[in-house]
Amino acid sequence: MKDPKLPGEGDRRTRTEERVRRLCDCGEVAEYCFTYLLPNARTNRASKGYGRDDLTWSADAERFACKYCMRPTVPGMELNGQASAVPHLAHLFLVWKSVEESGA
């Protein structure tokens, strides 16, 4: 005997999302991404840079700034890198946000 279907079983749902630019703390679109690491990142087990030779793409925290604001600081962390909003680094500056569909 086949098990009866539960209410809602087999229903499908589609979610629409769009990519939007990250914002600076002041509300402007971000032009720069700053990455930070904990002190002694290579030997600090709490850091994402632990045990790595190349810390270029490692980050324990990241902050974004527009072209008008000064570089943000993160207490207890050291600046690791800075990136500008250029096409080949777009993935750093864009995030997916859900979009509400208007009922049709």
Backbone atoms as SQL, in Angstrom:
CREATE TABLE atoms (id INTEGER PRIMARY KEY, chain TEXT, resi INTEGER, resn TEXT, atom TEXT, x REAL, y REAL, z REAL);
INSERT INTO atoms VALUES
  (1, 'A', 1, 'MET', 'N', 0.836, -1.190, 0.000),
  (2, 'A', 1, 'MET', 'CA', 0.000, 0.000, 0.000),
  (3, 'A', 1, 'MET', 'C', 0.877, 1.249, 0.000),
  (4, 'A', 2, 'LYS', 'N', 0.534, 2.189, -0.810),
  (5, 'A', 2, 'LYS', 'CA', 1.306, 3.423, -0.937),
  (6, 'A', 2, 'LYS', 'C', 0.971, 4.353, 0.222),
  (7, 'A', 3, 'ASP', 'N', 2.032, 4.992, 0.791),
  (8, 'A', 3, 'ASP', 'CA', 1.807, 5.929, 1.882),
  (9, 'A', 3, 'ASP', 'C', 1.040, 7.144, 1.375),
  (10, 'A', 4, 'PRO', 'N', 0.064, 7.610, 2.158),
  (11, 'A', 4, 'PRO', 'CA', -0.664, 8.807, 1.725),
  (12, 'A', 4, 'PRO', 'C', 0.232, 10.030, 1.812),
  (13, 'A', 5, 'LYS', 'N', -0.010, 10.962, 0.892),
  (14, 'A', 5, 'LYS', 'CA', 0.788, 12.198, 0.898),
  (15, 'A', 5, 'LYS', 'C', 0.352, 13.083, 2.053),
  (16, 'A', 6, 'LEU', 'N', 1.325, 13.729, 2.647),
  (17, 'A', 6, 'LEU', 'CA', 1.057, 14.706, 3.693),
  (18, 'A', 6, 'LEU', 'C', 0.678, 16.035, 3.054),
  (19, 'A', 7, 'PRO', 'N', -0.114, 16.863, 3.765),
  (20, 'A', 7, 'PRO', 'CA', -0.449, 18.182, 3.213),
  (21, 'A', 7, 'PRO', 'C', 0.828, 18.982, 2.926),
  (22, 'A', 8, 'GLY', 'N', 0.958, 19.501, 1.746),
  (23, 'A', 8, 'GLY', 'CA', 2.125, 20.292, 1.361),
  (24, 'A', 8, 'GLY', 'C', 3.237, 19.472, 0.742),
  (25, 'A', 9, 'GLU', 'N', 3.167, 18.177, 0.831),
  (26, 'A', 9, 'GLU', 'CA', 4.214, 17.328, 0.254),
  (27, 'A', 9, 'GLU', 'C', 4.154, 17.420, -1.263),
  (28, 'A', 10, 'GLY', 'N', 5.292, 17.697, -1.885),
  (29, 'A', 10, 'GLY', 'CA', 5.379, 17.839, -3.325),
  (30, 'A', 10, 'GLY', 'C', 5.186, 19.262, -3.817),
  (31, 'A', 11, 'ASP', 'N', 4.810, 20.182, -2.909),
  (32, 'A', 11, 'ASP', 'CA', 4.679, 21.584, -3.307),
  (33, 'A', 11, 'ASP', 'C', 6.046, 22.121, -3.705),
  (34, 'A', 12, 'ARG', 'N', 6.048, 23.095, -4.605),
  (35, 'A', 12, 'ARG', 'CA', 7.292, 23.723, -5.020),
  (36, 'A', 12, 'ARG', 'C', 7.251, 25.204, -4.681),
  (37, 'A', 13, 'ARG', 'N', 8.434, 25.711, -4.365),
  (38, 'A', 13, 'ARG', 'CA', 8.557, 27.126, -4.046),
  (39, 'A', 13, 'ARG', 'C', 9.765, 27.665, -4.802),
  (40, 'A', 14, 'THR', 'N', 9.590, 28.824, -5.388),
  (41, 'A', 14, 'THR', 'CA', 10.671, 29.480, -6.117),
  (42, 'A', 14, 'THR', 'C', 11.014, 30.768, -5.403),
  (43, 'A', 15, 'ARG', 'N', 12.294, 30.982, -5.203),
  (44, 'A', 15, 'ARG', 'CA', 12.761, 32.193, -4.528),
  (45, 'A', 15, 'ARG', 'C', 13.542, 33.032, -5.539),
  (46, 'A', 16, 'THR', 'N', 13.242, 34.313, -5.560),
  (47, 'A', 16, 'THR', 'CA', 13.941, 35.226, -6.459),
  (48, 'A', 16, 'THR', 'C', 14.900, 36.073, -5.638),
  (49, 'A', 17, 'GLU', 'N', 16.132, 36.149, -6.109),
  (50, 'A', 17, 'GLU', 'CA', 17.152, 36.940, -5.429),
  (51, 'A', 17, 'GLU', 'C', 17.868, 37.809, -6.452),
  (52, 'A', 18, 'GLU', 'N', 18.415, 38.896, -5.982),
  (53, 'A', 18, 'GLU', 'CA', 19.235, 39.731, -6.846),
  (54, 'A', 18, 'GLU', 'C', 20.533, 40.069, -6.116),
  (55, 'A', 19, 'ARG', 'N', 21.574, 40.305, -6.886),
  (56, 'A', 19, 'ARG', 'CA', 22.858, 40.667, -6.299),
  (57, 'A', 19, 'ARG', 'C', 22.911, 42.176, -6.140),
  (58, 'A', 20, 'VAL', 'N', 23.257, 42.597, -4.931),
  (59, 'A', 20, 'VAL', 'CA', 23.358, 44.024, -4.641),
  (60, 'A', 20, 'VAL', 'C', 24.727, 44.317, -4.044),
  (61, 'A', 21, 'ARG', 'N', 25.169, 45.547, -4.205),
  (62, 'A', 21, 'ARG', 'CA', 26.475, 45.970, -3.710),
  (63, 'A', 21, 'ARG', 'C', 26.424, 46.142, -2.203),
  (64, 'A', 22, 'ARG', 'N', 27.488, 45.720, -1.524),
  (65, 'A', 22, 'ARG', 'CA', 27.595, 45.956, -0.084),
  (66, 'A', 22, 'ARG', 'C', 27.710, 47.451, 0.162),
  (67, 'A', 23, 'LEU', 'N', 27.325, 47.854, 1.365),
  (68, 'A', 23, 'LEU', 'CA', 27.314, 49.270, 1.704),
  (69, 'A', 23, 'LEU', 'C', 28.355, 49.598, 2.754),
  (70, 'A', 24, 'CYS', 'N', 28.813, 50.822, 2.713),
  (71, 'A', 24, 'CYS', 'CA', 29.675, 51.388, 3.745),
  (72, 'A', 24, 'CYS', 'C', 28.796, 51.657, 4.967),
  (73, 'A', 25, 'ASP', 'N', 29.392, 51.867, 6.119),
  (74, 'A', 25, 'ASP', 'CA', 28.627, 52.187, 7.328),
  (75, 'A', 25, 'ASP', 'C', 27.809, 53.465, 7.176),
  (76, 'A', 26, 'CYS', 'N', 28.237, 54.365, 6.300),
  (77, 'A', 26, 'CYS', 'CA', 27.514, 55.628, 6.092),
  (78, 'A', 26, 'CYS', 'C', 26.328, 55.466, 5.144),
  (79, 'A', 27, 'GLY', 'N', 26.199, 54.311, 4.499),
  (80, 'A', 27, 'GLY', 'CA', 25.080, 54.060, 3.608),
  (81, 'A', 27, 'GLY', 'C', 25.396, 54.157, 2.127),
  (82, 'A', 28, 'GLU', 'N', 26.576, 54.655, 1.777),
  (83, 'A', 28, 'GLU', 'CA', 26.995, 54.736, 0.372),
  (84, 'A', 28, 'GLU', 'C', 27.448, 53.347, -0.099),
  (85, 'A', 29, 'VAL', 'N', 27.486, 53.151, -1.423),
  (86, 'A', 29, 'VAL', 'CA', 27.971, 51.869, -1.943),
  (87, 'A', 29, 'VAL', 'C', 29.463, 51.731, -1.651),
  (88, 'A', 30, 'ALA', 'N', 29.889, 50.514, -1.366),
  (89, 'A', 30, 'ALA', 'CA', 31.281, 50.257, -1.003),
  (90, 'A', 30, 'ALA', 'C', 32.182, 50.301, -2.234),
  (91, 'A', 31, 'GLU', 'N', 33.310, 50.935, -2.069),
  (92, 'A', 31, 'GLU', 'CA', 34.337, 50.985, -3.116),
  (93, 'A', 31, 'GLU', 'C', 35.579, 50.203, -2.696),
  (94, 'A', 32, 'TYR', 'N', 35.726, 49.977, -1.385),
  (95, 'A', 32, 'TYR', 'CA', 36.903, 49.286, -0.862),
  (96, 'A', 32, 'TYR', 'C', 36.498, 48.204, 0.130),
  (97, 'A', 33, 'CYS', 'N', 37.232, 47.107, 0.111),
  (98, 'A', 33, 'CYS', 'CA', 37.044, 46.019, 1.070),
  (99, 'A', 33, 'CYS', 'C', 38.351, 45.872, 1.848),
  (100, 'A', 34, 'PHE', 'N', 38.257, 45.884, 3.157),
  (101, 'A', 34, 'PHE', 'CA', 39.429, 45.725, 4.014),
  (102, 'A', 34, 'PHE', 'C', 39.281, 44.418, 4.776),
  (103, 'A', 35, 'THR', 'N', 40.343, 43.623, 4.779),
  (104, 'A', 35, 'THR', 'CA', 40.313, 42.364, 5.526),
  (105, 'A', 35, 'THR', 'C', 41.251, 42.465, 6.717),
  (106, 'A', 36, 'TYR', 'N', 40.859, 41.783, 7.795),
  (107, 'A', 36, 'TYR', 'CA', 41.600, 41.840, 9.051),
  (108, 'A', 36, 'TYR', 'C', 41.845, 40.430, 9.577),
  (109, 'A', 37, 'LEU', 'N', 42.967, 40.266, 10.253),
  (110, 'A', 37, 'LEU', 'CA', 43.313, 38.999, 10.890),
  (111, 'A', 37, 'LEU', 'C', 43.622, 39.231, 12.358),
  (112, 'A', 38, 'LEU', 'N', 43.432, 38.189, 13.145),
  (113, 'A', 38, 'LEU', 'CA', 43.823, 38.248, 14.549),
  (114, 'A', 38, 'LEU', 'C', 45.341, 38.347, 14.634),
  (115, 'A', 39, 'PRO', 'N', 45.878, 38.888, 15.709),
  (116, 'A', 39, 'PRO', 'CA', 47.335, 38.968, 15.850),
  (117, 'A', 39, 'PRO', 'C', 47.968, 37.574, 15.783),
  (118, 'A', 40, 'ASN', 'N', 49.163, 37.503, 15.212),
  (119, 'A', 40, 'ASN', 'CA', 49.893, 36.238, 15.058),
  (120, 'A', 40, 'ASN', 'C', 49.034, 35.174, 14.381),
  (121, 'A', 41, 'ALA', 'N', 48.407, 35.553, 13.282),
  (122, 'A', 41, 'ALA', 'CA', 47.430, 34.701, 12.617),
  (123, 'A', 41, 'ALA', 'C', 47.967, 33.312, 12.247),
  (124, 'A', 42, 'ARG', 'N', 49.212, 33.229, 11.828),
  (125, 'A', 42, 'ARG', 'CA', 49.758, 31.935, 11.413),
  (126, 'A', 42, 'ARG', 'C', 49.848, 30.923, 12.558),
  (127, 'A', 43, 'THR', 'N', 50.028, 31.421, 13.783),
  (128, 'A', 43, 'THR', 'CA', 50.171, 30.514, 14.929),
  (129, 'A', 43, 'THR', 'C', 48.982, 30.597, 15.884),
  (130, 'A', 44, 'ASN', 'N', 48.017, 31.446, 15.599),
  (131, 'A', 44, 'ASN', 'CA', 46.842, 31.621, 16.450),
  (132, 'A', 44, 'ASN', 'C', 45.742, 30.674, 15.972),
  (133, 'A', 45, 'ARG', 'N', 45.425, 29.665, 16.768),
  (134, 'A', 45, 'ARG', 'CA', 44.430, 28.665, 16.363),
  (135, 'A', 45, 'ARG', 'C', 43.040, 29.251, 16.136),
  (136, 'A', 46, 'ALA', 'N', 42.750, 30.398, 16.711),
  (137, 'A', 46, 'ALA', 'CA', 41.447, 31.030, 16.538),
  (138, 'A', 46, 'ALA', 'C', 41.331, 31.778, 15.208),
  (139, 'A', 47, 'SER', 'N', 42.438, 31.924, 14.488),
  (140, 'A', 47, 'SER', 'CA', 42.447, 32.689, 13.247),
  (141, 'A', 47, 'SER', 'C', 42.242, 31.800, 12.028),
  (142, 'A', 48, 'LYS', 'N', 41.621, 32.370, 10.994),
  (143, 'A', 48, 'LYS', 'CA', 41.462, 31.642, 9.727),
  (144, 'A', 48, 'LYS', 'C', 42.787, 31.502, 8.991),
  (145, 'A', 49, 'GLY', 'N', 43.793, 32.245, 9.420),
  (146, 'A', 49, 'GLY', 'CA', 45.109, 32.153, 8.811),
  (147, 'A', 49, 'GLY', 'C', 46.008, 31.129, 9.487),
  (148, 'A', 50, 'TYR', 'N', 45.485, 30.412, 10.472),
  (149, 'A', 50, 'TYR', 'CA', 46.297, 29.457, 11.235),
  (150, 'A', 50, 'TYR', 'C', 46.916, 28.394, 10.321),
  (151, 'A', 51, 'GLY', 'N', 48.228, 28.250, 10.413),
  (152, 'A', 51, 'GLY', 'CA', 48.949, 27.217, 9.670),
  (153, 'A', 51, 'GLY', 'C', 49.144, 27.497, 8.197),
  (154, 'A', 52, 'ARG', 'N', 48.768, 28.647, 7.733),
  (155, 'A', 52, 'ARG', 'CA', 48.907, 28.961, 6.307),
  (156, 'A', 52, 'ARG', 'C', 50.189, 29.728, 6.039),
  (157, 'A', 53, 'ASP', 'N', 50.752, 29.490, 4.869),
  (158, 'A', 53, 'ASP', 'CA', 51.919, 30.249, 4.439),
  (159, 'A', 53, 'ASP', 'C', 51.490, 31.560, 3.796),
  (160, 'A', 54, 'ASP', 'N', 50.444, 31.482, 2.974),
  (161, 'A', 54, 'ASP', 'CA', 49.953, 32.663, 2.250),
  (162, 'A', 54, 'ASP', 'C', 48.655, 33.138, 2.901),
  (163, 'A', 55, 'LEU', 'N', 48.680, 34.330, 3.456),
  (164, 'A', 55, 'LEU', 'CA', 47.501, 34.875, 4.140),
  (165, 'A', 55, 'LEU', 'C', 46.700, 35.831, 3.256),
  (166, 'A', 56, 'THR', 'N', 47.031, 35.887, 1.980),
  (167, 'A', 56, 'THR', 'CA', 46.409, 36.838, 1.067),
  (168, 'A', 56, 'THR', 'C', 44.887, 36.769, 1.090),
  (169, 'A', 57, 'TRP', 'N', 44.320, 35.562, 1.016),
  (170, 'A', 57, 'TRP', 'CA', 42.865, 35.414, 0.949),
  (171, 'A', 57, 'TRP', 'C', 42.267, 34.983, 2.285),
  (172, 'A', 58, 'SER', 'N', 43.015, 35.099, 3.363),
  (173, 'A', 58, 'SER', 'CA', 42.501, 34.762, 4.689),
  (174, 'A', 58, 'SER', 'C', 41.941, 36.020, 5.345),
  (175, 'A', 59, 'ALA', 'N', 40.832, 35.869, 6.062),
  (176, 'A', 59, 'ALA', 'CA', 40.242, 37.013, 6.753),
  (177, 'A', 59, 'ALA', 'C', 39.427, 36.529, 7.945),
  (178, 'A', 60, 'ASP', 'N', 39.694, 37.123, 9.103),
  (179, 'A', 60, 'ASP', 'CA', 38.878, 36.860, 10.281),
  (180, 'A', 60, 'ASP', 'C', 37.728, 37.861, 10.356),
  (181, 'A', 61, 'ALA', 'N', 37.881, 38.995, 9.700),
  (182, 'A', 61, 'ALA', 'CA', 36.828, 40.014, 9.621),
  (183, 'A', 61, 'ALA', 'C', 37.042, 40.831, 8.369),
  (184, 'A', 62, 'GLU', 'N', 35.953, 41.367, 7.841),
  (185, 'A', 62, 'GLU', 'CA', 36.070, 42.264, 6.696),
  (186, 'A', 62, 'GLU', 'C', 35.122, 43.429, 6.887),
  (187, 'A', 63, 'ARG', 'N', 35.555, 44.581, 6.413),
  (188, 'A', 63, 'ARG', 'CA', 34.765, 45.807, 6.503),
  (189, 'A', 63, 'ARG', 'C', 34.805, 46.485, 5.142),
  (190, 'A', 64, 'PHE', 'N', 33.754, 47.219, 4.846),
  (191, 'A', 64, 'PHE', 'CA', 33.625, 47.883, 3.555),
  (192, 'A', 64, 'PHE', 'C', 33.514, 49.385, 3.751),
  (193, 'A', 65, 'ALA', 'N', 34.093, 50.137, 2.820),
  (194, 'A', 65, 'ALA', 'CA', 34.082, 51.595, 2.916),
  (195, 'A', 65, 'ALA', 'C', 33.831, 52.204, 1.542),
  (196, 'A', 66, 'CYS', 'N', 33.174, 53.359, 1.558),
  (197, 'A', 66, 'CYS', 'CA', 32.976, 54.108, 0.318),
  (198, 'A', 66, 'CYS', 'C', 34.230, 54.950, 0.053),
  (199, 'A', 67, 'LYS', 'N', 34.214, 55.685, -1.052),
  (200, 'A', 67, 'LYS', 'CA', 35.412, 56.460, -1.381),
  (201, 'A', 67, 'LYS', 'C', 35.560, 57.707, -0.524),
  (202, 'A', 68, 'TYR', 'N', 34.553, 58.049, 0.279),
  (203, 'A', 68, 'TYR', 'CA', 34.616, 59.249, 1.107),
  (204, 'A', 68, 'TYR', 'C', 35.008, 58.963, 2.560),
  (205, 'A', 69, 'CYS', 'N', 34.778, 57.755, 3.033),
  (206, 'A', 69, 'CYS', 'CA', 35.046, 57.423, 4.436),
  (207, 'A', 69, 'CYS', 'C', 36.473, 56.921, 4.632),
  (208, 'A', 70, 'MET', 'N', 36.970, 57.079, 5.828),
  (209, 'A', 70, 'MET', 'CA', 38.307, 56.591, 6.158),
  (210, 'A', 70, 'MET', 'C', 38.265, 55.078, 6.367),
  (211, 'A', 71, 'ARG', 'N', 39.431, 54.460, 6.324),
  (212, 'A', 71, 'ARG', 'CA', 39.530, 53.014, 6.516),
  (213, 'A', 71, 'ARG', 'C', 38.989, 52.634, 7.901),
  (214, 'A', 72, 'PRO', 'N', 38.053, 51.704, 7.964),
  (215, 'A', 72, 'PRO', 'CA', 37.532, 51.282, 9.260),
  (216, 'A', 72, 'PRO', 'C', 38.571, 50.477, 10.040),
  (217, 'A', 73, 'THR', 'N', 38.458, 50.502, 11.351),
  (218, 'A', 73, 'THR', 'CA', 39.348, 49.707, 12.194),
  (219, 'A', 73, 'THR', 'C', 38.526, 48.656, 12.916),
  (220, 'A', 74, 'VAL', 'N', 39.170, 47.557, 13.245),
  (221, 'A', 74, 'VAL', 'CA', 38.527, 46.487, 14.004),
  (222, 'A', 74, 'VAL', 'C', 39.377, 46.269, 15.247),
  (223, 'A', 75, 'PRO', 'N', 38.838, 46.566, 16.416),
  (224, 'A', 75, 'PRO', 'CA', 39.619, 46.416, 17.644),
  (225, 'A', 75, 'PRO', 'C', 40.148, 44.998, 17.825),
  (226, 'A', 76, 'GLY', 'N', 41.423, 44.886, 18.168),
  (227, 'A', 76, 'GLY', 'CA', 42.042, 43.587, 18.405),
  (228, 'A', 76, 'GLY', 'C', 42.455, 42.841, 17.159),
  (229, 'A', 77, 'MET', 'N', 42.348, 43.484, 15.999),
  (230, 'A', 77, 'MET', 'CA', 42.743, 42.821, 14.752),
  (231, 'A', 77, 'MET', 'C', 43.691, 43.706, 13.971),
  (232, 'A', 78, 'GLU', 'N', 44.442, 43.066, 13.085),
  (233, 'A', 78, 'GLU', 'CA', 45.419, 43.766, 12.254),
  (234, 'A', 78, 'GLU', 'C', 44.964, 43.756, 10.806),
  (235, 'A', 79, 'LEU', 'N', 45.187, 44.872, 10.108),
  (236, 'A', 79, 'LEU', 'CA', 44.831, 44.958, 8.696),
  (237, 'A', 79, 'LEU', 'C', 45.611, 43.914, 7.912),
  (238, 'A', 80, 'ASN', 'N', 44.905, 43.188, 7.067),
  (239, 'A', 80, 'ASN', 'CA', 45.546, 42.153, 6.261),
  (240, 'A', 80, 'ASN', 'C', 45.623, 42.560, 4.795),
  (241, 'A', 81, 'GLY', 'N', 44.564, 43.153, 4.281),
  (242, 'A', 81, 'GLY', 'CA', 44.572, 43.507, 2.866),
  (243, 'A', 81, 'GLY', 'C', 43.482, 44.504, 2.525),
  (244, 'A', 82, 'GLN', 'N', 43.592, 45.056, 1.316),
  (245, 'A', 82, 'GLN', 'CA', 42.615, 46.008, 0.814),
  (246, 'A', 82, 'GLN', 'C', 42.344, 45.673, -0.637),
  (247, 'A', 83, 'ALA', 'N', 41.078, 45.726, -1.030),
  (248, 'A', 83, 'ALA', 'CA', 40.705, 45.473, -2.417),
  (249, 'A', 83, 'ALA', 'C', 39.764, 46.570, -2.884),
  (250, 'A', 84, 'SER', 'N', 39.872, 46.909, -4.152),
  (251, 'A', 84, 'SER', 'CA', 38.986, 47.901, -4.752),
  (252, 'A', 84, 'SER', 'C', 37.881, 47.197, -5.526),
  (253, 'A', 85, 'ALA', 'N', 36.776, 47.876, -5.706),
  (254, 'A', 85, 'ALA', 'CA', 35.641, 47.313, -6.441),
  (255, 'A', 85, 'ALA', 'C', 35.931, 47.378, -7.942),
  (256, 'A', 86, 'VAL', 'N', 36.569, 46.345, -8.441),
  (257, 'A', 86, 'VAL', 'CA', 36.872, 46.213, -9.863),
  (258, 'A', 86, 'VAL', 'C', 36.190, 44.939, -10.366),
  (259, 'A', 87, 'PRO', 'N', 35.946, 44.817, -11.674),
  (260, 'A', 87, 'PRO', 'CA', 35.178, 43.680, -12.184),
  (261, 'A', 87, 'PRO', 'C', 35.665, 42.300, -11.741),
  (262, 'A', 88, 'HIS', 'N', 36.964, 42.050, -11.705),
  (263, 'A', 88, 'HIS', 'CA', 37.419, 40.702, -11.353),
  (264, 'A', 88, 'HIS', 'C', 37.325, 40.412, -9.855),
  (265, 'A', 89, 'LEU', 'N', 36.988, 41.409, -9.040),
  (266, 'A', 89, 'LEU', 'CA', 36.771, 41.197, -7.600),
  (267, 'A', 89, 'LEU', 'C', 35.318, 41.478, -7.199),
  (268, 'A', 90, 'ALA', 'N', 34.433, 41.452, -8.167),
  (269, 'A', 90, 'ALA', 'CA', 33.021, 41.747, -7.908),
  (270, 'A', 90, 'ALA', 'C', 32.428, 40.835, -6.840),
  (271, 'A', 91, 'HIS', 'N', 32.874, 39.578, -6.773),
  (272, 'A', 91, 'HIS', 'CA', 32.329, 38.625, -5.802),
  (273, 'A', 91, 'HIS', 'C', 32.535, 39.079, -4.355),
  (274, 'A', 92, 'LEU', 'N', 33.518, 39.932, -4.102),
  (275, 'A', 92, 'LEU', 'CA', 33.741, 40.439, -2.750),
  (276, 'A', 92, 'LEU', 'C', 32.720, 41.504, -2.367),
  (277, 'A', 93, 'PHE', 'N', 32.193, 42.208, -3.337),
  (278, 'A', 93, 'PHE', 'CA', 31.346, 43.367, -3.087),
  (279, 'A', 93, 'PHE', 'C', 29.860, 43.113, -3.298),
  (280, 'A', 94, 'LEU', 'N', 29.500, 41.966, -3.822),
  (281, 'A', 94, 'LEU', 'CA', 28.101, 41.677, -4.112),
  (282, 'A', 94, 'LEU', 'C', 27.567, 40.585, -3.192),
  (283, 'A', 95, 'VAL', 'N', 26.330, 40.768, -2.730),
  (284, 'A', 95, 'VAL', 'CA', 25.658, 39.766, -1.903),
  (285, 'A', 95, 'VAL', 'C', 24.273, 39.514, -2.485),
  (286, 'A', 96, 'TRP', 'N', 23.741, 38.327, -2.223),
  (287, 'A', 96, 'TRP', 'CA', 22.399, 37.977, -2.683),
  (288, 'A', 96, 'TRP', 'C', 21.371, 38.447, -1.660),
  (289, 'A', 97, 'LYS', 'N', 20.344, 39.143, -2.130),
  (290, 'A', 97, 'LYS', 'CA', 19.229, 39.594, -1.291),
  (291, 'A', 97, 'LYS', 'C', 17.929, 39.078, -1.903),
  (292, 'A', 98, 'SER', 'N', 17.036, 38.607, -1.047),
  (293, 'A', 98, 'SER', 'CA', 15.736, 38.139, -1.522),
  (294, 'A', 98, 'SER', 'C', 14.918, 39.312, -2.045),
  (295, 'A', 99, 'VAL', 'N', 14.180, 39.062, -3.108),
  (296, 'A', 99, 'VAL', 'CA', 13.317, 40.061, -3.724),
  (297, 'A', 99, 'VAL', 'C', 11.891, 39.584, -3.584),
  (298, 'A', 100, 'GLU', 'N', 11.031, 40.446, -3.068),
  (299, 'A', 100, 'GLU', 'CA', 9.612, 40.104, -2.952),
  (300, 'A', 100, 'GLU', 'C', 8.971, 40.245, -4.328),
  (301, 'A', 101, 'GLU', 'N', 8.300, 39.196, -4.751),
  (302, 'A', 101, 'GLU', 'CA', 7.615, 39.222, -6.038),
  (303, 'A', 101, 'GLU', 'C', 6.232, 39.833, -5.830),
  (304, 'A', 102, 'SER', 'N', 5.818, 40.688, -6.761),
  (305, 'A', 102, 'SER', 'CA', 4.459, 41.220, -6.687),
  (306, 'A', 102, 'SER', 'C', 3.525, 40.139, -7.209),
  (307, 'A', 103, 'GLY', 'N', 2.442, 39.928, -6.516),
  (308, 'A', 103, 'GLY', 'CA', 1.487, 38.861, -6.895),
  (309, 'A', 103, 'GLY', 'C', 0.881, 39.123, -8.257),
  (310, 'A', 104, 'ALA', 'N', 0.831, 38.069, -9.063),
  (311, 'A', 104, 'ALA', 'CA', 0.284, 38.237, -10.406),
  (312, 'A', 104, 'ALA', 'C', -1.003, 37.471, -10.548);
